[in-house]
Amino acid sequence: MPDPIPLPPRRDDTAADMRSLVQLGQEEPQPVPAPSTQPFLEPDWPPDEPA
C-alpha cells in the first residue's frame, strides 16, 4: 500500500476536523483511551432460570 500524501493543515477557522482545530489552537487534543487489558471477556448474561 502506498504511503498517504501529507496535506498541509487548513488555515480556515471554520474547519470541522479535530486535527485542524487543534493546530489552529481552537481546541485541545482529544485524550487517547488506554488499551484494554482483557479484550476477550465472556459476556455477563443473567443466569438461565428454570421454568
Sequence and secondary structure as in RCSB ss.txt:
>XXXX:A:sequence
MPDPIPLPPRRDDTAADMRSLVQLGQEEPQPVPAPSTQPFLEPDWPPDEPA
>XXXX:A:secstr
            TT  SHHHHHHTTSS         S              
